[in-house]
Amino acid sequence: MSPLFNKIATRSFYILFSIIIGLLFSEGILRLKHSIVPNYDIEMWKYAKQLKIKSENELIGHVHVKNKSAKLQKTLININDKGQRDIFYDNKKLNNYDRSFLIIGSSITLGWGVKNENTFISKLNKLSQQNNKNWLFINGGIGNYNTERYVNNYLENWKDFNFTDILIQFFVNDTENLRNVDEPNFFVEHFHLGVIVWKLINSYKGKLQTEKIENYYRELYNDDNFGFKVAVQNLKKLSNHCKLKSINCVLINTPDIHQLKPYKLNFINDKMKKITAELKIEYLDLLNSFQKHEAKDLWNDYGDPHPNELGHREIAETIYSYLTK
């Protein structure tokens, strides 16, 4: 080999070695930092790795790993034998209650970032006990779900339980199309640095920048939008199921709490109220309850726009008031 080739090869080796050491050092620093101050995207990444498993049903996408726990965003999440963040129960236990409510939805229903005893579902159980109501509320929330996923998960895995009521916690992005979502690459799947870089890249090209959010949602709720049509089809499917089994069904419209005053997504509330009336599903709106507060007062810690304990208290009180009116 020529001296020139050896020189180039040596320099290339040192450059590559330096890059690897730099990446490993950065990864180590990020992991140390995130162990002290949780990062929202990293905690969601850990949630996917520790508590989720791929479903064979592509309409569901993923389910919770049964009988497993994880501490995420400094909050313990315990999953029962049915893939729910809740107690162990069976039909015999459900039959002991005058009313038993299954609440289906995504990460807000799950109670992301909120201790189990402070979630709105736990608060509903406490309110029921305090007011001598023989009621039970069960948490059927799973993160990164949309309407198609939580309806089909219920129909595949939980429809044989004797719930008297189903509460659908509908969130504004539940009409997104989550089919055929790309699998993360090796770098993103295994490294904190990969998640941070991925987030940075997407923040520049993301549709959910403040100035674009209204246009994004108007597109989601266009009558011709595939995700919207699928969401309505699945609500209809669930409505028919509830009628067949004489189950009370309520859709609880949950607003985006990034910005509440003024709230620019009222067209979603209007549209969902109309759709639920057509499908003979009861409708409850949480917007007025949230608007009693400043948006940031309802956020979790660590820049997480999920409702905190205050937000969950408002949800619980609003639902309980509706159910007892």
Secondary structure, 3 states (H helix, E strand, C coil): CCHHHHHHHHHHHHHHHHHHHHHHHHHHHHHHHHHHCCCHHHHHHHHHHHHEEECCCCCCCEEECCCCEEEECCEEEECCCCCCCCCCCCHHHHCCCCEEEEEEECHHHHCCCCCHHHCHHHHHHHHHHHCCCCEEEEEEECCCCCHHHHHHHHHHHHCCCCCCEEEEEEECCCCCCCCCCCCCCHHHHHCHHHHHHHHHHHHHHCCCCHHHHHHHHHHHCCCCCHHHHHHHHHHHHHHHHHHHHCCEEEEEEECCCCCCCCCCCHHHHHHHHHHHHHHCCEEEECHHHHCCCCHHHHECCCCCCCECHHHHHHHHHHHHHHHCC
